[in-house]
Amino acid sequence: MHFQKSDSALILGLNMMGVVVAYTLLAISLYLSTDVPLATKGYWGMGIVLLTLSLINVVKYRFDTRALEDRIRQIEEARNEKLLEEFVGEAK
């Protein structure tokens, strides 16, 4: 399991580095673009930031939903196991 944790950290680090590079290149291109007015640049920048926040929220809620489903499944499995143990205990 140690390798899985290390792999996840590596993948997360690479993804974060990609996001930083993408934001840096976007900022450079907006800064150097002389044909686009400043108001339009700000509008694009706000759109990118809000899109990023929305994507983070979508991923967070999907993870939360998956964790809740796993927790419900574990509770149901434990309940079924207890019912089976009680049934087997009564049969003896």
Summary of the structure (lengths in Angstrom):
residues: 92
radius of gyration: 24.6
end to end distance: 41.2
largest distance: 85.5
contacts: 177
relative contact order: 0.05
helix: 92%
strand: 0%
